[in-house]
Amino acid sequence: MPTYYLTTPIYYVNDKPHIGHAYTTLSCDVLARFKRLDGFEVKFLTGTDEHGQKVEKSAADRGMDPQLFTDEVSQNFRDLTAQLNFTNDDFIRTTESRHKSTCQKIWRQMVDAGDIYLDSYKGWYAVRDEAYYAESEIVDGKAPTGAPVEWVEEPSYFFRLSAFQDRLLDLYESNPDFVGPKSRLNEVKNFVKGGLRDLSVSRTSFSWGIPVPDDEKHIMYVWLDALTNYITAVGYGEDQHDEYAKFWPADLHMVGKDILRFHAVYWPAFLMAVGAPLPRRVFAHGWWTNEGQKISKSLGNVIDPVSLAETYGLDQMRYFLMREVPFGSDGDFSHAAMTHRMNGDLANDLGNLCQRVLSMVFKNCGEAIPAKPEQLQAADNTILASAYALLEKNRTQYDTQQFHEALKSIWDVIGDANRYVDEMAPWALRKTDPDRMADVLWVLCEVVRVVAILIQPVMPQAAARLLDQIAVPPSERAFSLLHGGASMAGGQGINKPEPIFPRYVTEEQDAS
């Protein structure tokens, strides 16, 4: 069985989860579900990043011990995975003992390779970003991200990042799909071409972190600690651990665009230093705004993903986030856009198609799916061919993280099916040619079957209800059955259909 290993970034626990965290994990959940349905053994990892100065400060502000603070906040992220129906196989915390031992192992390997040395650091540091910045990057006393910076002078171990400049550039040239989307690859290349300085990888001015082996006055730089989680979770360095051999290198690290540099520059250099294989791909998605405004706590417009799901419906929210904007670009959340997708794409297009077709089947075909036709007409073959072609299209789109394009392809077929209903007019055929009516309705039920199986990664609950309505058993919902040879024989009884995507009406509209 082929394998697929994908990861979210591990989330920093100085605050509670918001729409950005949900968006990243959702995109991985959708991809993990797709791969499982397509016959892959999947490992899907998420978790929390719990060390560093920012966490120590947040805990102090709450008057809490850092470990108790991280226990509490990490649980919020773990809870989110259940609340939003995410299917991660593992949840890693950087305060776990398995992670501490992996970090210390990789540190020793870097020392043995001659890639870590002791010196002192003088320069700008942004606690909010847990990142170092060159003088040339400071604008009006702030980091390029807008974070406040402070001048830091302390003894520090350094990683010889400068020694990896040419090898990194070779990596990007020989593997242009290493970073996606393509515009982000150019950013990474330009950063590396601008010259790499050795990277400070330890701190002495605070203590909340993983101790440096053989020098416990130092703790590891939080990004060296954090990035290592991806190999901790598959048992790197453990004797006879088959997960590392099975799943590493990772097929995809999904990240927000603000942390691309760490994943596309520092992480491959760390792995090169210890002789480990590099991940196959890093994809950086965009950010969300709220009704056109940047999301921030100070503006009070942070979007809570759980309340969003409660307001609009979980599958509706999942669909909107994956469909509304080209994945990789920035997007704007608005109530109007959400309502448009729910009432247009879901209620009118897919919901209406299913309700029309299944109501006619229930009413006119003895409450059972018609038998598969012995002879199909040209129009039937055309719509069925479009439906069966979707899987191959979707595979390419999912592998390149074009989730919006995958959904658009499916909705194009839904639009074709709605036009096919109008052109065939089965309600008229009921009187003039009932056999042809039955054939048309079978074709439509088969298109609904294919569509419902393909939307499972994005809308698992709605897809399951739809497949239940056309009596497709749970054992027959994998992608291996998305072809004409596995089409429905027909004859299975159905219950009276119920709408799966009701129109969204606000309380004000209801009152009027």
Buried (B, 14 or more C-beta within 10 A) or exposed (E): EEBBBBBBBBBBBBBBBBBBBBBBBBBBBBBBBBBBBBEBBBBBBBBBBBBBBBBBBBBEEEEBEBEEBBBBBBEBBBEBBEBBBBBBEBBBBBBBEBBBBBBBBBBBBBBEEEBBEEEEBEBBBBBBBBBBBEEEBBEEEBBEEEBEBEEBEBBBBBBBBEBBBEEBBEBBEEEEEBBBBEEBBEBBBEBBEEEBEBBBBBBBEBEBBBBBBEEEEBBBBBBBBBBBBBBBBBBBBBEEEEBBEEBBBBBBBBBBBBBBBBBBBBBBBBBBBBEBEBBBBBBBBBBBBBEEEEBEEEEEBBBBBBEBBEEBBBBBBBBBBBBBBBBBEEBBBBEEBBBBBBBEBBBBBBBBBBBBBBEBBBEBBEEBBBBBBEEBEEEBEEBBEBBBBBBEBBBEBBBBBBBBBBBBBBBEBBEBBBEBBEEBEBEEBBEEEEEBBBBBBBBBBBBBBBBBBBBBBBBBBBBBBBBBBBBBEEEBBBBEBBEEEEBBEBEEEBEEBEEBBBBBEEEEEEEE
